[in-house]
Amino acid sequence: MRKVLFITSTFPRSENEALAKWIGELAVKLKKTGTNVSVFAPSSNGLNSHTYHGVIVNRFRYAPKALEILTQDEGAVFKIKRNPLIIFLVPLFFFFGFIKLAKLLRKEHFDIIHVHWPFPMGLFGILAKSINKGKLILTFYGVEFVLTGKVPFGNLILKLIIKFADKVTAISTYTKSLVRKEYNVPVSVIPYTSSFSIDSIIDKSKRGDKEKKVKTVLFVGRLIERKGVKYLISAMPKVLDKINARLEIVGSGPLSEELKRLIVKLRLEKNVNLRGRVDDQALADLYRKCDVFVLPSIKDKWGDTEGLGVVLLEAMGFKKPVIASEIGGITDIVKHGQTGLLVKQKNVEGLADAIVKILQDNKLSLTLAENGLSYLKNNFSWKETIRKTKELYE
């Protein structure tokens, strides 16, 4: 059985965590189809090594429990920008990470070293390849190119990492274009997909009732700048001028308090609900009950944007119409007027018009939902993702 080591900065901390669940699903599904996958990832607030649905997750400790905050939830560079003192954790992160990885590789041999988010995790990949002599695969998500611009000698470091790679992949055609723009290497596109099983939810999913008094708009994601949630909230007064609706916002993050203040400022307390994080069952229920799903992502002040947009795939899996910003990897999923509606980023008027259009036109809503589900099944199935990944390994 082929042995693969995922090296990643982010991995679900428990079997119930929704954050980055897709990478957990990838590891589990590969294992179930005959590939022996293990994971190497940093600790988060003192978390020790554990298993995730049978997959061994090797965690490395790098600081006291309260200070292990570099990864998970949001990228390290963005945290450092808010609190420059966090930068002193970086040397500890790599020092203890290298030690833990070297010990792991002395015990076990891996045929494939698969690094997710190659900058900076590719540095661990170089060490692993040097010790293990296995093949090194890098999977890019897009944010790497924001980080290299913020770190001294970032481009040179990433160039070195790529030089060691045997194969390079990207999660979308947009991310592939970023890699190809900087580095002349072949790049395969292997997208990730919804962590919900399509087959188990389609029959249970309910279409929005066109007769119900209050229509539901849904957003799911981290409350960070590049998700563009403030533009969606700002669009709600214009939506409410035309139709009785409610916005459900699922997720947490550093902008939570700012968004609460915006809701109060716009007097939307009765029409916008900040739910925070919810479990999978509650999330599935929200997907089933919503009338439209919206992902209003933007390019943030660091130049980062959506690498793909897995929540759009989740909504499509529940046979829901989607609206999203015409930016980044989103356009791999949403084909305007076919699988959903696209709006220019930061366009409050455009978001409001698109929401009202779908909520008032049940025929359009149903057509987009059916097309979206069909497109998901044909282009973003786990079967295809696993097939392409195993083909890459072989």
QUIKA-V553674 format. One record per helix or strand of 2 or more residues. SS is the DSSP state (H for helix, E for strand). FROM is the first residue (numbers start at 1). TO is the last residue. If there is no record, write none. Layout:
ss->(SS,SS)
from->(FROM,FROM)
to->(TO,TO)
This chain:
ss->(E,H,E,E,E,H,H,H,E,H,E,H,H,E,H,E,H,E,H,H,E,H,E,H,E,H,E,H,E,H,H,H)
from->(3,21,36,50,55,65,76,84,112,118,135,144,154,167,173,188,198,215,225,229,245,256,272,280,292,310,322,328,340,348,362,382)
to->(7,32,42,52,60,67,82,107,116,132,140,148,164,170,182,189,201,220,227,240,251,265,276,289,295,317,325,332,343,360,379,393)
